[in-house]
Every structure is written in C-alpha cells, then in structure tokens.
Amino acid sequence: MEGFLFYIELGLGHVLDINAYDHILFLAALALPFTFRLWKQILTLVTIFTVAHCLSLAFSVYEIVEVNVAWIEFLIPITILVTALFNVKEVVKKDTILNFKLQSAATAFFGLIHGFGFSNYFKMLMAGEDSKLNPLLGFATGIELSQIVIIIGVLLLAFLLVERLTLPKKYFVMGFSIIVILITLPMIYNTWPG
C-alpha cells in the first residue's frame, strides 16, 4: 500500500509541478470554455485525458511502443496551442462549447502524447517494481486528483470573473486562451527537434 501511495503522490506532483507547467497550461486551455453547470462534460474530458495518458505510459512500460522523446517534447506544446486555438475559433463562431465528440477524440490523442512525455522517467522509477499495474493505477489516481484541482481552479476563476464580475464569457475564454497561446509559442520554438 505504501508503494501505491508513493505513485499517487508522484501523479499529483507530475501535474502540479509549477516548473513543468505544460500540463497545467493544457488543462487550463481545456477547461476555459466550461462552467460549473457543465461539470460533467469537463470531468469526462479530464478522465479521457487521464486514461489516455496512462495508456501511453503502459505502452511504454510494457515496451509495446517506443517513441522519439524529442518529438514528444515538441508535440506537447503543440497540443496546448491547438486546444487554445480551438477555444479562440469557437469564440469567433460565437459558440464557446466545442463539438464534444471532436473534443473528446482530440483530448484522448493529446493524452497519449502527454503520457509518452513522462514515460522514460516513469520507466526508470518502475525498474525495481515486481508489478507494474499498481504503480500505473496509483499514478493514474494522482493524475486524476490533481487535474480535478486545476479544473476546479479554472472554473472558480470563470465563476468569479464571468458570473460575479459579469465579464462576458467570450472575453474570458478569448483572453485566457490568448495568454495560453503566448506562453506556449516559446515552448514550441525551444523544443523544435530539428
């Protein structure tokens, strides 16, 4: 059980590490179009992301798939950029809720990419483990819990600015999506594998 708790903490730390803010940026961009009234949809997307993230970790740990880490490090900020650009596109279309099926598929694909970004480190941690399933489940639990914390934070910010201070939702989504894009562009430039 102690090992399981270690991997929960590792999952929590992986997402909430302010020095590795790519995960936080992705989740923020994902959550921006949502409100507390749509909590089931955003929770579904976060769970899809977690499952895909852990699936790519499992592919890596069980050596089913090997990936080029340089390309994964480049693709992670691309997923953030695309998510923020989807938000901007939807605001311009005057509809801040994306097609949910498309968003679910994109979130699953992006979760796979993000999971491969952490896979080498995770494989090193698991080198001494007899069972690989418990660490994966513990890590997935930690990821899910920390992602829910971030999503609640974004929803609280939206509630404060949109519901209480009556900032039009389109400005909230557009403004914060642009901030995410501006933070992400240097990440893309700095991780270009060429």
C-alpha positions as CSV (number, residue, x, y, z in Angstrom):
1,M,0.0,0.0,0.0
2,E,2.9,2.4,0.8
3,G,4.1,2.0,-2.8
4,F,0.6,2.8,-4.2
5,L,0.5,6.0,-2.1
6,F,4.0,6.9,-3.5
7,Y,2.7,6.6,-7.0
8,I,-0.4,8.7,-6.2
9,E,1.9,11.4,-4.8
10,L,4.0,11.1,-8.0
11,G,0.9,11.6,-10.1
12,L,-0.1,14.6,-8.1
13,G,3.4,16.1,-8.3
14,H,3.6,15.4,-12.0
15,V,0.6,17.6,-12.8
16,L,1.0,20.2,-10.1
17,D,4.7,20.8,-10.7
18,I,4.9,24.5,-11.5
19,N,8.3,24.1,-13.1
20,A,6.7,21.6,-15.6
21,Y,3.7,23.8,-16.3
22,D,2.8,22.3,-19.7
23,H,0.2,20.0,-18.0
24,I,-1.3,22.9,-16.2
25,L,-1.5,25.0,-19.4
26,F,-3.1,22.2,-21.3
27,L,-5.8,21.6,-18.6
28,A,-6.4,25.4,-18.3
29,A,-7.0,25.6,-22.0
30,L,-9.2,22.6,-22.0
31,A,-11.3,24.0,-19.1
32,L,-11.7,27.6,-20.3
33,P,-15.0,27.1,-22.3
34,F,-16.7,25.3,-19.4
35,T,-18.6,26.4,-16.3
36,F,-19.7,24.7,-13.2
37,R,-23.1,24.0,-14.9
38,L,-21.1,21.8,-17.4
39,W,-19.0,20.0,-14.8
40,K,-19.9,16.5,-16.1
41,Q,-18.5,17.3,-19.6
42,I,-15.2,18.7,-18.3
43,L,-14.9,15.9,-15.8
44,T,-15.4,13.4,-18.7
45,L,-12.7,15.2,-20.7
46,V,-10.3,15.1,-17.8
47,T,-10.9,11.4,-17.3
48,I,-10.4,10.7,-21.0
49,F,-7.1,12.6,-20.8
50,T,-6.0,10.6,-17.7
51,V,-6.9,7.2,-19.3
52,A,-5.1,8.1,-22.5
53,H,-2.1,9.5,-20.5
54,C,-1.8,6.3,-18.5
55,L,-2.4,4.1,-21.6
56,S,0.7,5.6,-23.3
57,L,2.6,5.1,-20.0
58,A,1.5,1.4,-20.1
59,F,2.5,1.1,-23.7
60,S,5.9,2.4,-22.8
61,V,6.4,0.5,-19.6
62,Y,5.4,-2.8,-21.2
63,E,7.6,-1.9,-24.2
64,I,4.7,-2.1,-26.7
65,V,5.5,1.3,-28.2
66,E,8.8,3.2,-28.3
67,V,8.7,6.9,-29.2
68,N,11.2,9.6,-30.0
69,V,11.3,11.8,-26.9
70,A,12.4,14.9,-28.8
71,W,9.3,14.8,-31.0
72,I,7.1,14.2,-28.0
73,E,8.6,17.2,-26.2
74,F,7.8,19.2,-29.3
75,L,4.2,17.8,-29.7
76,I,3.2,18.5,-26.0
77,P,3.2,22.3,-26.5
78,I,1.5,21.8,-29.9
79,T,-1.4,20.1,-28.1
80,I,-1.7,23.1,-25.8
81,L,-1.6,25.5,-28.7
82,V,-4.3,23.5,-30.7
83,T,-6.5,23.4,-27.6
84,A,-6.3,27.2,-27.1
85,L,-6.8,27.8,-30.8
86,F,-10.0,25.7,-30.7
87,N,-11.2,27.9,-27.9
88,V,-10.5,31.1,-30.0
89,K,-12.2,29.6,-33.0
90,E,-15.3,28.7,-31.1
91,V,-15.5,32.2,-29.6
92,V,-15.2,33.8,-33.0
93,K,-18.0,31.4,-34.1
94,K,-19.9,32.8,-31.1
95,D,-20.2,29.3,-29.6
96,T,-17.9,28.6,-26.7
97,I,-18.7,25.0,-26.3
98,L,-16.9,22.8,-28.8
99,N,-18.3,19.8,-30.5
100,F,-18.0,17.3,-27.6
101,K,-17.2,14.2,-29.7
102,L,-14.4,16.0,-31.6
103,Q,-13.1,17.5,-28.3
104,S,-13.2,14.0,-26.7
105,A,-11.2,12.4,-29.5
106,A,-8.6,15.3,-29.5
107,T,-8.3,15.1,-25.8
108,A,-7.7,11.3,-25.9
109,F,-5.0,11.8,-28.6
110,F,-3.4,14.6,-26.7
111,G,-3.4,12.5,-23.5
112,L,-1.4,9.8,-25.3
113,I,1.2,12.4,-26.3
114,H,1.5,13.8,-22.8
115,G,1.8,10.3,-21.4
116,F,4.7,9.5,-23.6
117,G,6.4,12.7,-22.4
118,F,6.7,11.2,-18.9
119,S,7.3,7.6,-19.9
120,N,11.1,7.4,-19.7
121,Y,11.2,8.8,-16.2
122,F,8.3,6.6,-15.1
123,K,10.0,3.5,-16.6
124,M,13.2,4.3,-14.5
125,L,11.1,4.6,-11.4
126,M,9.4,1.3,-12.0
127,A,12.6,-0.6,-12.8
128,G,12.6,-2.2,-9.3
129,E,8.9,-2.9,-9.2
130,D,7.7,-6.5,-9.4
131,S,4.2,-5.5,-10.5
132,K,3.6,-2.7,-13.0
133,L,-0.2,-2.5,-12.6
134,N,-0.3,-1.0,-9.1
135,P,2.1,1.8,-9.9
136,L,0.2,2.7,-13.0
137,L,-3.1,2.7,-11.1
138,G,-1.6,4.8,-8.3
139,F,-0.1,7.2,-10.8
140,A,-3.4,7.5,-12.7
141,T,-5.2,8.2,-9.4
142,G,-2.8,11.0,-8.6
143,I,-3.1,12.5,-12.0
144,E,-6.9,12.5,-11.9
145,L,-7.0,14.1,-8.5
146,S,-4.5,16.8,-9.4
147,Q,-6.3,17.5,-12.7
148,I,-9.6,17.9,-10.9
149,V,-7.9,20.5,-8.6
150,I,-6.7,22.5,-11.6
151,I,-10.1,22.3,-13.4
152,I,-11.9,23.5,-10.2
153,G,-9.4,26.4,-10.1
154,V,-10.2,27.4,-13.7
155,L,-14.0,27.0,-13.1
156,L,-13.7,29.1,-9.9
157,L,-11.9,31.8,-11.9
158,A,-14.6,31.7,-14.6
159,F,-17.3,31.9,-11.9
160,L,-15.6,34.9,-10.3
161,L,-15.0,36.8,-13.5
162,V,-18.0,35.8,-15.6
163,E,-20.7,35.3,-13.0
164,R,-19.8,37.7,-10.3
165,L,-17.9,40.5,-12.1
166,T,-20.0,40.0,-15.3
167,L,-17.1,39.8,-17.7
168,P,-18.7,38.4,-20.9
169,K,-17.7,34.8,-21.2
170,K,-16.4,35.2,-24.8
171,Y,-13.8,37.7,-23.4
172,F,-12.9,35.4,-20.6
173,V,-12.3,32.4,-22.9
174,M,-10.6,34.5,-25.7
175,G,-8.4,36.5,-23.3
176,F,-7.1,33.5,-21.3
177,S,-6.7,31.4,-24.5
178,I,-4.5,34.1,-26.0
179,I,-2.4,34.2,-22.8
180,V,-2.0,30.4,-23.1
181,I,-1.0,30.7,-26.7
182,L,1.6,33.4,-25.9
183,I,3.1,31.3,-23.2
184,T,3.1,28.2,-25.4
185,L,4.7,29.7,-28.6
186,P,8.2,30.0,-27.0
187,M,7.8,26.4,-25.7
188,I,7.2,25.2,-29.3
189,Y,10.2,27.2,-30.5
190,N,12.5,25.8,-27.8
191,T,11.5,22.2,-28.3
192,W,11.7,22.1,-32.1
193,P,13.6,18.8,-32.7
194,G,15.2,20.0,-36.0
